[in-house]
Amino acid sequence: MDCVLALDQGTTSSRAILFDPQGPIMDLEQKEFPQHFPRPGWVEHDPRDIWNSQREVALAVLGRMDGDSSRIRGMGISNQRETTVVWDRRTGEPVYNAIVWQDRRTANLCDQLRAEGHEDTIREKTGLLLDPYLAGTKIRWILDNVADVRRRAERGELAFGTVDCWLVWNLTGGRVHVTDASNASRTLLFNIHTGEWDDDLLAVLDIPRDLLPEVRSCSEVYGESPELGNIPIAGMAGDQQAALFGQTCFEPGMAKNTYGTGCFLLMNTGDTPAVSRHNLLTTIAWQIGGHTEYALEGSVFVGGAVVQWLRDGLGIIGSAGESERLAASVEDSGGVVLVPAFTGLGAPHWDPYARGAMLGITRGTTAAHIARAGLESIAFQVGDLLEVMNRDSGITLDELRVDGGASQNDLLLQIQADLLNVPVVRPKMIETTAFGAACLAGLATGVWRDRKELNDVWQSERRFEPKMEDDLRKRMQRQWSRALERSRHWIDSREGSDA
């Protein structure tokens, strides 16, 4: 039977997942790689760790196929978006570590560009806000702060790519330098209306065009990987767009939320890029067969990473799975509210100077209360996004489809349904990011004929219905709003983002 391989390159780990055309996972391999925090607010990866970990897990899956890798019709890639790599075209060596999407070092540059009056132009052309999380200012930082890089870039010696592009370069032995439209739309350099790199934006950010990859659709054959048995690389999308596709949110008004390191809520808006009045992002959902579809997006910087912090930072749980048990041991958070603004706040606040806060602590506060407040903080942030998304789209959701690692936490999803007052639906197969990449590759290689076949594959595993009384929901939301305000602008912008 034919199958499809997905390379799911995430913020903390790389995975390779083999999918049956009917949806079940046939095999999975995962490997974590090191995170680097050279200064407060800075987050980096070694690009070689990204590639080596992705290569190793792919080879592990292929090695278990007993030489029958010819069954794999195509390979799809989903990736952590906005993370920025610049490398030497001749040697393939990175000129600097990858600057991760969570990194806040360019907050002052964003302030400068805003003061110079560029924000409206950037918003109009890209659908994005000026924020350090996007790739363009990261490229600029590397050009301005790494010795000799700007000169080499202007001579055409260097290449830029988001992680999808970096992987394809390595998979093809340096022969193919491409990205897809969904990842290109996260750079601050791509005009989502014309579908091209924009000279005005390149001038604003002072970035040479020669650095940039060719932009292709999300479902087509880009090349083959000799190291992986010449499997066609046939689909690419940024992780959140891939998850939207994997959740089969093909109709305008359908939405999904992914609980990963961050949380990402996307709503399909169809053929028209919807303009947000509430600081959401307008982004390309996918481009297939020359046809572009768009989405509204809200991004939470610290989602499932709250659970990591409970484990690694506070040490109150030994594993991520313990968070549900500990939080469920108390009826509520005991009045504790946690705002996990560890690297600033994303949508709809966009405050790079906010920092984490925990309020309402008393002598009676226990680790269980803090754990429950941690889960609630994830749900509160998603609630903030959905509230403004409903206003921007004019659509009230019938349900929210969910995925990502933390979506396995039943208590979190029940809290989410209660705070949203909207049913939350978890699919049988929650690896929807990887599945979306596999679907894009499978459509390009004939594994699936059309989206109708993909709709038939998607199935619900559990539906969480709201149970909370309105008065309690409103009281908790007021407490959250007060705590949120206390975390805002904790660092004065004049002190710099690494204060």
N, C-alpha and C positions, 0 to 999 in steps of 0.2 A: 504494500500500500504506500502511496506517496505521502510525504510529510513535509513540513516546513520548519526551518530553524530560525529562532529569534535570538538576537544578541541584545540583551537588555542591560545597558551600561548606566548604572545609577551613581548616586553621590557617594555612597559608602561601599558599594560592592558591584561586581560585574557578574552577570549570569548568562548562561546559555540554556534555552528551553526548546525542546523538540515537541511540535504539536501534530497530532492527528488531525486530518481535515474535519472531523466531527467535533473538534474542540478539546478533547482530553489531552493532558500533558503526558507525553510518552517518556520523557527524561528531562532532568534538570540538574545543573551544576552551578554552584555559586562560590565566589571567592571575594572576601573583603580585601581592601587595600588601605594603605596608611593615609591619614588625614594630617595636614600640616597647618599650624596656626602660628606663623612667625611673629605676629603682633596682635593685640586685641582688635577684633573686627576684621582681621585678614584670614582668609581660608584658601589653601592651595592644595593641589595634587601634583605629584610627579607624573607627567604625561606617559612616561614609560611604564609606570605602575598601572595606569588605566589600560594601556594596550596589552601589556603582558598578562594581566589578570583576565582580560577578555579573551585573549588567545588561548590561555590555559584551559578555561572552562569550555570553550568551543571544542578544543582538541579532546578534552575528556569525554564529552558527549559523543563525538565522532568515534572515539576509540571503543565505545561500548556498542557500536553498531556492527561489529564483526565484519568490517570491510564492505558493508552494504550501504555506504554513504550515498550511492547513486540514487537511492530512494528520495533523497532530499531535493525537492524541486527548486527551492529558492531559499534565500536568507534575507531576513528583515532586520533592521536596526532601529532600536529606540534608545534615546540617550538623555542624560542630564542636560538640560538646555542652558544656554548663556555661558556656560563654563568655556573659557577662552584659551586656546593654544596657538602659539606662533612657533614655527619651526623652519629649519634650513631645508630648502627644496632639494639640495644636492645630497646632503647626508641624512636627512630625516631627523636630525637631532633638535629637540626643543631649545629655544633660546632662553627660556625661563619656565618656571613651573606653570602649570595651568592655574589660572585665577578662577576660582569656583563661583558659581552663581550667588552663593551666600555672602561673598566678600563685600565689604563696605568701604574699601580704601578710596574709592573715587567719589565719595559723597561731596567733598569740597569742589571737585571738578564739575559735578552736576549742578551745584549751587552757582558756580561761575557761569556755566552755559545758560542757566536760567536767568541770571542777572543780565547777561548779554542779549536777552530777548529771543533765544532760540527755541524755547519750549513749545510754542504754538506751532512752529514749522515742523518740528519733530513729531508732535502729536498728530498733526494733519496728515503727514506722509506715512508714518509708521503705525499709528494707532497706539503707540506706547507713551509712557510717561518718562521723564528724565529721572532715572534712578540707578544707583550703582549696580543693581542686580543684573542689568542688561549688558550685553557683550561689548557694545561700542566703546564705552569709556574704559573698559578693561584693556582693549587693544591700544587705545591712546596712552594709557599708563605704561604699558610695556614699551611702546615706541619712545616715550619721553624719559623713562627711568632705567632702562637696561642699556648698557654701553654699546654703542655702534649699531644698535638695532634699527634706528630710523634710517640711517644711511644705507644699510643693507636692504631694508624694505623698499626704499626708493629706487634701488638698482634692480629690483625684481628677484632678489636672492631668497626671499622668505615667503612663507605661506601662512595664512591665518585659517583657522577652522574652529567651529564648535566641535563637540566630541564625535558627532556623527561623521564629520568630515575627516577628523584625525583617524578614526577607525578605518574608513574606506581607503584612505591613503596607505595605511599599513597593510590592510588586507590585500590590496592590489600591488604591493611592493613599490609604492610611490608612483604608480602610473596614472592614477585617477584622483583629481582634486575637485570634488563636487560636494555640494550640500543640497538639501531639499528646501522647498518653499516654506515649510513650517518652521524649520530652524533659522532660515534666513530672516524670517519676520521677527526674530528675537534679538537682532543685532543693533538696532537704532540706525542701520545703514540701508535698509531695504524698503522700497516704496510698495506698500501692499496693494495700491491701486493700479500701478503700472506693471508690477511683477518684476522689477529690475532694481539693481543697486542704483542708488540715487547720488548724482554728482554733488548736489547741494548739501546733502547730509555728510558725504565724504569730506567736503570742504569745511563744514562746521566742526567736525571732529578731527580734521587734519590727518586723514588716513589715506595712504596711497591705494589706488584701485588695484594695482598689481598684486597686493596681498590676498585678494579675495578669490574664493572658489566660484566655479560655475554653479548656477542655481538650476536644479532639475525638479521634476514632479516627484510626488511621494510614492508613486507606484510605477516603476519601470526598471529595466535592467541597467545598472550603472557599470558593471564589470564583473569579473570573476576573481575568486581568491585561490591562487595556486596552493597556498599552504593548507587550505581547508577543502581540498579535493575539487577545486574549480567549481564550487557551488556558485550559481549566479547570485550576486547581491542585487536584490530586486525591489526593496521597499525601505523607506526611511521616513521617520517622523520624530519630532521632539517627544519626550516621554508623555507629556500631558495630552498632546494631540493624538498620540498613538492610543492612549487609554480611552479617549473619547470615541475613537474609531472602534476599539476593541469592545467597548460597551454598546456598540451598535447604535449610538446616538446620531442617527443619520438624518433625522427630521428636525427642522427649526423648533426650538423650545425644549428639546431634550438636553439634560444636563447630567454630569457626573462629578463626583469629588474623589480625588485620590489622596489617601492618607499614607504618605511616604515620609521622608525626612521633613519635607514641608507638606502643606496641603494645597491642592490646586483644584479649583472649581471652574469648570468650563461649561458653557451653554452654546449649543449650535445655533447660529443665527442665519444660516442658509447662504444665499448668493450675495447678500448685502453686508458690508462691514458696518455693524451697529456702533454708533458713537456713544460712549459712556459719559454721563453727566456726574458720575460719582467715583471717578478715579479708578475704574476698571480698565483693563487693557483690551484693545481690539486686536485680534491676531488672526493669522491664517490657520484654519483648522487643518486643511489638507488641499492639495492640488492633484487631481487625477484626470488624465486624458485631456489636459488643457483647460479643465474646469476648476475654478477656485471656490472653496467654501470657507466661511469665516466663523469665528467664535468670540464671545465675550469671556474674559478670564479674570479671575481674582486669585491672587497668590498669597498664601500664608508661609512665612519663612521658616517657622518652627512649628511643626505639627507632630509627627511621630518622634521627632528628635526630643520632645519633652520626655518621653519614656526613656530614651537613652540617657538623658540628664538625670532622671530619677535613679537610674542604675549606676551610671559612671560618675556623675557629679555628686549626688547626695548619698549614694550607696544604700538606699532604703529598700531596694529590690535587687535580687541576684540575677534576674533575667527579665527580658521584656515581657514574657508571658506572665510573670508574677504581678504585673501592675493591675490586671483585672481582678485577681483574687484579693489583693490588698485593698483596692478601692471599693470592692463590693462588700468588704467586712464592716463598713459603716453606711448608714442610711443617706448621709449627705456629707458635704465637705466641712461641716462645722463652722460655716461662715468664712472659710479660707478661700481667697481668690488669687490665682496665680496668673500673671501676665508674662508669657515666655518670650519677651522681646529681646532675646539674647543677642541678636544681630540687627536690631531695629524692627520696625513694623512694615509689613507689606500692605497690600490693598485692604480696605480702601483708604488707609491712613497715610501710607508712604512717608514714614518718619524714620530716617536712618539714624537719628540721634536718640531714639527711645531705647530703653534698656529694661531688663526684666524686673518685675516687682512681685512680691508676695505679701498680701495684706490680710487682716482679719485673724492673725495668729493670737492665740491665748494660751494660758497654762494648760488647757485641756486639749490643745492641738496635738495630734499624733501623726505618725508616718502615714497612716491610712487616710487621714483627712487630706494630707498633702498630695498623696497619690490620686485621690478622687478629684481634687482641684486641678491636678495636671490633666486628667482626661477631660474634665469640663472645659479647660482652657482651649483645647483643640476644638471642641464643639462650638464654643462661643465665637472663635475666630471664623469658622465656617459660616456660622449664623450671620455675622457681620457682612460677609461676602454675598450670601444669598439675598439678604434684605435689599441691598442696593442693586443686585442683578435683576431682581424682580421689577424694580422701578425703571431701570434702563431698558429692559426688554418689553415691559408691559405684560409679561407673562407670569402667572403664578403657577409654580410647578405642581404637578400631580404627584410626583415622586422624585427622589434623588437616588441615582445609582452610585454605588460606592465600590472602591477597590483599594489596593495597596495593602502593605503589611499590617497596618494597625486596624484595617477593616475586619480582621479576624477577631477583634475584641468585641464581644457581644455587648458588654456594658457600655463601651464608648458609643456604639451605634444606637443603643436605646437612649442614651443621654442626648445624642445628636437628634434623633427623631423627636424627643420631648422638647428640646430647645427650639427646633425649627417649626414644630407643629406640622410636619410633613412626613409621610412614610419614607423610610430609608430601605433601599433594596440592595441586597448583596447577591451577586451572581454565584452560580455553582463554581465557576472557575475565576478566582479573583486576580489571576495574573493577566489582567486585561491590557496592561501596557505592552508586555511582550506579545500578547495575542494580537493586539492591534498592528504591531510591526509585522507579525507573521501574516496577518490578513492582507496587508498592503503588498507584501512579497508574493503571496499566493494568488492574488488577483492578477498580478503582472505575469505570472507563470502558468496560469490556467488551473490551479488547484481548486479555486472557487470561481464560478462563472460571473457572479454579480453579488450585490449587497443583499439581495433577498436570501440567497443561500447562507450568508453570514447571520442574518436575522434568525434563521432557523437553528443555528448552532447555539446562540446565546440563550441561557436559561437561568431563572432566578433560583437561588438556594434558600433565602429567608427574607421575609419582609418584616421590618420593625415598625410598629404602629405607635403614634404618639399616645402617651398615657398621662402626662403631667397636667395638673390643674392650671388654668390660665393665670391665676393670682400668683402662684409660686413661680411660674415661668417669668412673669413680668418682674417679680422681686429679684430673681437671680440676674436678669438682664440689666436691671438698674445697678446692682452691685458690680457687675462686670464693667459697665460703662464708667463708674466712678474709679475703679482700679485702673482701667485703661488710661484714663486721663492722667493719673498720677505717674504713669510710666513714660508719658510723652515728653519729648525734648529733654530727656535727662542730661544729655551732654549738650552744652552750648555749642552751636555750629562754629563759633570762633575758635573753639578748642581743637577742632579737627576730629576726623572720624576715628582716629586711633587713640583717642584720649582714654 
